[in-house]
Amino acid sequence: MRRTVGTIRLGTLQATPWDGSEQLRYRVPTSDSNRARRPSYEHWQLFSDVVGNDLAANSSVLRPNEAIYADKTAKMRELDRHILSLFVSRIAISDILAEAFAIVIENHIGALQWYNEKYPKTPEERLKKSSECYRWT
């Protein structure tokens, strides 16, 4: 995509899905047909340097297993909030008073177990399929 301001050509935006500082940048148009060999636009290089310095100064050292644990914990909390929201909606449409909220949740577990037993697929099949949706590597 060509960008122009007045008569100054700013270059061609290159985007690929890897490193943002090197793979997404403005390039100075040249006669070279290979855009990867084209030099970066001067202001883009300055911008990239500032962002790179900020990222280096504000990054933390996190081991992969710690990141996986943090991701799993965050996902479990997100799912718990979804479950709670579903319970709130279920109780609201049942016209149940707020004072009975905890009792309804506790008693509803039996209904969920009944639905689980009547489900056409086994829990093992459902867990396997669900586990395949998450790659914690």
Secondary structure, DSSP 8 states (H G I E B T S, - for coil): -EEEETTEEEEEEE--SS-HHHHSEEE---S-S-GGGS-B-HHHHHHHHHHHHHHHHH-----HHHHHHHHHHHHHHHHHHHHHHHHHHHHHHTT--GGGHHHHHHHHHHHHHHHHHHSSS-HHHHHHHHHHT----
